[in-house]
Amino acid sequence: MKKYKITIITVVKNDEKNIEKTIRSVLSQRYNNIQYIVIDGNSTDKTLDIVKKFKNKIQIISRK
């Protein structure tokens, strides 16, 4: 059976209180063929720093 690739996109701006919980939730999924993209809307708090802690598990980190 072919495993389909699923892309999960998180769009975030200034949500340092919740972004780590969101990322951990996505990374805890049991399906193995996931591409994870995080798009940051130019956060001015510590959101991007938190996202970068997971850079080895997130395929694309984009800052708009």
Secondary structure, DSSP 8 states (H G I E B T S, - for coil): -----EEEEEEESS-TTTHHHHHHHHHT-S-S-EEEEEEE---SSSHHHHHHTTTTT-SEEEE-
